[in-house]
Structure formats: structure tokens, C-alpha cells
Amino acid sequence: MAAKRTRKLLVWALCLHTLPVFSQTTFQKTFGGPGNEVATWVAEADNGCVVAGHVTNTSGNQDALLIKLDASGNSIWQKRFGAGQADAFNSVVPTPDGGFLAAGETRSFGA
């Protein structure tokens, strides 16, 4: 049941970001699988947006997650970062060179 709640959170975050004047939904998408997925930040990017958060990996730990979406909400790419412990992105911003800078927390590296 918890997985459904967190996936709805991701959809809601995307809807809020894409509402031009909070009166019209541009797109509505659900991403994820059977584990918990959480979106913590959505940033506008070239012809779309990038979503930062975390996802539960197969061993039950969290991996940090970035998803790049086009203007219609279709996934262009997804990147997961993490190791043996909990890792998560709390925010993301686009950089002038077309990349992204993500900030978050880790318990895997140097903890």
C-alpha cells in the first residue's frame, strides 16, 4: 500500500510543475515499480523537466534517482546512484552547459 502512495506523490509533483497557471494539466504520468518511489524536487530543463528523488532498490535500500522528461512527460532517461546504504537526491538544478547539479544525502559513501 505504501508504494501506491509514493507513486501518487510523484505524479502530483509532476502535475504541479507542469500547470502553467494552475488551471490546466499538461500531462500526468506515473513512474516506478513495486517499491517506494519518492519525488522531492522538479526543475524545469530544456524542453521538459528533471525530477530528483529516491527509489527502493532490490536489496531494500534507497538509491538516489534522476529522471529527465520531455515536454509531454515521456521519460528520456533515468539514472540511479547508490550503493549498500540509503542514498537520495533532495534537489536538482540545470546547469548552463545542459547538465544537472543534484544535491542530496548518502549513507553509502564516506558515512
VMD Tcl script that draws the C-alpha trace (Angstrom):
set ca {
  {0.00 0.00 0.00}
  {2.84 2.44 0.77}
  {4.22 2.07 -2.77}
  {0.97 3.36 -4.26}
  {1.05 6.43 -2.01}
  {4.61 7.35 -3.01}
  {3.94 6.85 -6.71}
  {0.97 9.20 -6.45}
  {3.30 11.73 -4.84}
  {5.50 11.61 -7.93}
  {2.53 12.14 -10.25}
  {1.30 15.05 -8.11}
  {4.73 16.71 -8.17}
  {4.82 16.47 -11.96}
  {1.31 17.90 -12.28}
  {2.10 20.88 -10.06}
  {5.24 21.63 -12.03}
  {3.53 21.50 -15.39}
  {0.46 23.56 -14.58}
  {1.11 26.84 -16.41}
  {-1.40 28.83 -14.35}
  {-2.59 26.04 -12.05}
  {-5.66 25.65 -14.24}
  {-4.68 23.15 -16.94}
  {-2.84 19.81 -16.68}
  {-0.21 19.42 -19.38}
  {0.49 15.77 -18.60}
  {0.07 13.20 -15.88}
  {2.43 10.21 -15.61}
  {3.24 7.52 -13.09}
  {6.76 6.12 -12.77}
  {8.12 3.32 -10.65}
  {7.67 -0.27 -9.76}
  {6.70 -2.34 -6.74}
  {8.95 -0.47 -4.27}
  {8.73 3.00 -2.79}
  {9.48 5.90 -5.12}
  {9.61 9.48 -3.88}
  {9.97 12.71 -5.86}
  {11.49 15.51 -3.80}
  {12.21 18.15 -6.46}
  {11.16 19.03 -10.01}
  {13.16 21.55 -12.05}
  {12.47 22.98 -15.49}
  {15.02 21.89 -18.09}
  {15.49 22.06 -21.88}
  {12.06 21.27 -23.38}
  {10.90 19.44 -20.28}
  {11.91 18.88 -16.69}
  {14.12 16.79 -14.44}
  {12.81 15.03 -11.32}
  {15.02 14.25 -8.30}
  {14.22 11.81 -5.51}
  {14.87 8.23 -4.50}
  {13.73 4.69 -5.20}
  {13.94 1.45 -3.23}
  {16.46 -0.92 -4.82}
  {16.25 -4.73 -4.96}
  {18.11 -5.13 -1.65}
  {15.65 -2.87 0.18}
  {17.91 0.20 0.38}
  {17.31 3.57 -1.25}
  {19.09 4.72 -4.40}
  {19.14 8.37 -5.46}
  {17.15 8.89 -8.67}
  {17.07 11.45 -11.51}
  {14.50 11.26 -14.33}
  {14.67 13.57 -17.39}
  {11.25 14.12 -19.01}
  {10.31 15.78 -22.28}
  {7.55 18.41 -22.51}
  {4.91 15.65 -22.85}
  {6.10 13.84 -19.72}
  {7.82 10.98 -21.53}
  {10.95 9.62 -19.86}
  {14.09 10.49 -21.85}
  {16.43 8.86 -19.34}
  {16.61 7.66 -15.75}
  {19.77 7.48 -13.64}
  {20.13 5.73 -10.28}
  {23.00 6.38 -7.88}
  {23.80 4.43 -4.76}
  {25.48 1.52 -3.05}
  {24.84 -0.56 0.07}
  {23.02 2.03 2.19}
  {20.40 4.78 1.80}
  {21.07 7.47 -0.82}
  {18.68 10.20 -2.02}
  {18.57 13.44 -4.01}
  {16.76 16.33 -2.33}
  {17.04 18.88 -5.16}
  {18.31 19.37 -8.70}
  {19.05 22.38 -10.91}
  {20.03 22.59 -14.59}
  {23.50 23.97 -15.41}
  {24.30 26.36 -18.29}
  {26.12 23.59 -20.20}
  {23.00 21.40 -20.38}
  {23.87 19.19 -17.42}
  {22.40 18.99 -13.95}
  {23.62 19.57 -10.42}
  {21.89 17.37 -7.85}
  {22.21 17.64 -4.07}
  {21.21 15.05 -1.54}
  {22.41 12.69 1.11}
  {24.28 9.39 1.29}
  {24.93 6.77 3.90}
  {26.90 4.64 1.44}
  {29.90 6.82 0.71}
  {32.05 8.21 3.49}
  {29.38 7.70 6.10}
}
mol new
graphics top color blue
foreach p $ca { graphics top sphere $p radius 0.5 }
foreach p [lrange $ca 0 end-1] q [lrange $ca 1 end] { graphics top cylinder $p $q radius 0.2 }
display resetview
